[in-house]
Amino acid sequence: MIQLVTVTMMLIALVTLAPTAGFAQGHDHTMVTPEDLKWSDVPSLPPGAKVAVIEGPMNEAKPFMIRLRLPANYKIPAHFHSGIEHVTVMSGTFNLGMGEKADHHATRALGAGSVAIMQVGMRHFAWTKDETVVQVHGVGPWTVTYVNPEDDPRKK
């Protein structure tokens, strides 16, 4: 009896999952290696940062995924976003703090493999000591608003 129940449950699972597998095969898939990334400047961040768009566009109500390469001794002033920000540290150390003013003594050092999730409007800032790569994903449209407008590199 137990074997019959187990077999029945497995068949139900296969029938239920089969349409999903067929559906997934009918869509485009994206596979990216680090060598595939095309790096460019980031107008919304201070000079020196580079971005590689993996999935986008960021200005539409669609999922996006980017990588940011930040040089050593880099600082991102206090800012916030119009959507939830998910950050995964790929390499280096991303020092992240919360608040309206950058206080480098009030940050948490996030090493490779660490994750941070900031809710809409959460004021935060970051800095690096060594070159650091982070992956950011969310749903657009994506905006960066600096707490102090004078920190916005797009206005310089």
NORDAPE-V905267 format. One record per backbone hydrogen bond with DSSP energy under -0.5 kcal/mol. CO is the residue of the C=O (numbers start at 0). NH is the residue of the N-H. Records with the same first field share a line. If there is no record, write none. Layout:
CO: NH + NH
This chain:
0: 4
1: 5
2: 6
3: 7
4: 8
5: 9
6: 10
7: 11
8: 12
9: 13
10: 14
11: 15
12: 16
13: 17
14: 18
16: 20
17: 21
18: 22
19: 23
20: 24
21: 25
22: 25
23: 26
32: 35 + 36
33: 36
36: 38
39: 50
40: 42
41: 44
45: 48
48: 41
49: 68
50: 39
51: 53 + 66
54: 64
56: 59
57: 140 + 141
59: 61
61: 139
63: 137
64: 53 + 54
65: 135
66: 51
67: 69 + 133
68: 49
69: 131
70: 73
73: 127
74: 76
75: 125
77: 146 + 147
78: 123
79: 144
80: 120
83: 85
84: 86 + 117
85: 136
86: 115
87: 89 + 134
88: 112
90: 132
91: 111
92: 94
93: 95 + 109
94: 126
95: 107
96: 124
102: 105
103: 106
107: 95 + 109
108: 110
109: 93
110: 113
113: 88
115: 86
117: 84
118: 121
122: 98
123: 78
124: 96
125: 75
126: 94
131: 69
132: 89 + 90
133: 67
134: 87
135: 65
136: 85
137: 63
142: 81
144: 79
146: 148
147: 150
148: 151
150: 152
151: 154
152: 155
